[in-house]
Amino acid sequence: MIDFFEQVNVLSQVRENLQKMGIKTPMPVQRQAIPALLKGRDVLARAQTGTGKTLAFLIPLAQKIEPGRKYVQALVITPTRELAQQVNEVMKQVLDGLGIATLAVTGGRDFETQKNKLAGKAQVLIGTPGRLLDHIEKGNTDLGGVKFLVLDEVDEMLAQGFMDDALELIAMTGPERQTMLCSATVSEEINKLGRKLTTNCQIIDIDPEEAVVKAIQQICIRTTEEKKPETLMHLIDRLNPYLMLVFCISKERAKEVDAFLSGHGYNVGVLTGDMSAAKRKTVMKEFRDAKIQILAASDIAARGLDVEGVTHVINYDVPHDADWYVHRVGRTGRAGKDGIAITLYTPEELRWLHNVEKKLGVTLEKQTVNGRKIVRRTRIATARRREAEQKKEAPKSRGRNSVADKRHAPKTGSNRRQISRQAAREASMALKEKAKKAAKRK
């Protein structure tokens, strides 16, 4: 039987490289994006990290590069240096044996070293907007020959304010380029950007629920702020994770988690936005190599980090944005594998939990810290509403609204009181009349 990659005419060398990487069947985003890109169409894809979107654009990219032409032919723009480095590592595996030179151009690396490598005529650049612009302004490279462009994590690029720099880079590319935009979420602003940057664009919408979250067991556990550290340690002892990510609402919280876990003898590290690039790289390498079992992180680590083997994600604090919840839990259940995501919530955080569930259309399974399932009242209420909708029964009305003709309606409390007073007056008058008649007979 001809496999998908052979059927869509992926290069034999690339197919061989995919087999070495253990890639046998395409993910949903790959099944839609690869044929479209190979046919020359632009693509706007809603797909979070972990859905296979990186290979969705790297496989067609391999077919677009001419190895004999020593200038930049493809550009991948990312919002973070970590994501750029990861994409470059995957790209090297996909392009192995094709004679195509790639280079990651990001901050946190020696500028002169990058300049010398650019002089070697890399054909594919992957980088962050700021550092790419720095090299172009110095005349170290140019983008006039770019014919394949990828904007990865567009929503994060907008959120971090990098889009102006990215648009400046895009303006330097050739007008006949092919473009792919990837985003975990698609807003009207991103749709407008897609219309501006693409032509004959194919829209690919990989629902987070279908793409990743279905492979993840999503659990919520009620606790208190005082008991959160104790609850977290209890979960670690019970679950014995291979690799666990603990996400916190701020860098201060992440450092607190790191402090109390290390103080109790756990193998833990911390990753926050105020760390130097060298320190972050060291921590991530130790985590990938499983030298660190538990990584406490602020939300900066929720985007773009691709670490195989993360078995558990703990939301130590409930994210205030449903998108951040998706990005966090997407660190486990990677590439269709199973994973467990547990959200700890306090009574004060319940509204944020409901916000996440409402936005994503899910109901997290409620458990005790020992793993016993608890039936949630929200599920019961939902079941009752659905049952009522199926029966199509109108709610029973009371009082005057229970009948169409108000003349036959039951009397209200006010009417009943009026009738009672009238009856009392009539009874009193009858008694007086009877007394008068009796007096006359005497």
HELIX and SHEET records of a PDB file:
HELIX    1   1 PHE A    4  GLN A    7  1                                   4    
HELIX    2   2 SER A   12  LYS A   20  1                                   9    
HELIX    3   3 PRO A   28  LEU A   38  1                                  11    
HELIX    4   4 LYS A   53  LYS A   64  1                                  12    
HELIX    5   5 ARG A   81  VAL A   94  1                                  14    
HELIX    6   6 PHE A  111  ALA A  119  1                                   9    
HELIX    7   7 PRO A  129  GLU A  137  1                                   9    
HELIX    8   8 VAL A  154  ALA A  159  1                                   6    
HELIX    9   9 MET A  163  ILE A  170  1                                   8    
HELIX   10  10 GLU A  188  LEU A  197  1                                  10    
HELIX   11  11 PRO A  208  ALA A  211  1                                   4    
HELIX   12  12 VAL A  213  ALA A  215  5                                   3    
HELIX   13  13 LYS A  228  LEU A  239  1                                  12    
HELIX   14  14 LYS A  251  GLY A  263  1                                  13    
HELIX   15  15 ALA A  277  ARG A  288  1                                  12    
HELIX   16  16 ASP A  299  ALA A  302  5                                   4    
HELIX   17  17 ALA A  322  VAL A  329  1                                   8    
HELIX   18  18 ARG A  334  GLY A  336  5                                   3    
HELIX   19  19 PRO A  347  GLU A  349  5                                   3    
HELIX   20  20 LEU A  350  LEU A  360  1                                  11    
HELIX   21  21 ARG A  377  LYS A  391  1                                  15    
HELIX   22  22 GLY A  399  SER A  402  5                                   4    
HELIX   23  23 LYS A  406  HIS A  408  5                                   3    
HELIX   24  24 GLY A  413  ARG A  441  1                                  29    
SHEET    1   A 7 THR A 102  VAL A 105  0                                        
SHEET    2   A 7 VAL A 124  GLY A 127  1                                        
SHEET    3   A 7 ALA A  74  ILE A  77  1                                        
SHEET    4   A 7 PHE A 148  LEU A 151  1                                        
SHEET    5   A 7 GLN A 178  SER A 183  1                                        
SHEET    6   A 7 VAL A  43  ARG A  46  1                                        
SHEET    7   A 7 GLN A 202  ASP A 205  1                                        
SHEET    1   B 8 VAL A 268  LEU A 271  0                                        
SHEET    2   B 8 ILE A 294  ALA A 297  1                                        
SHEET    3   B 8 MET A 244  PHE A 247  1                                        
SHEET    4   B 8 HIS A 312  ASN A 315  1                                        
SHEET    5   B 8 GLY A 339  TYR A 345  1                                        
SHEET    6   B 8 ILE A 216  ARG A 222  1                                        
SHEET    7   B 8 GLU A 365  GLN A 367  1                                        
SHEET    8   B 8 LYS A 373  ILE A 374 -1                                        
END                                                                             
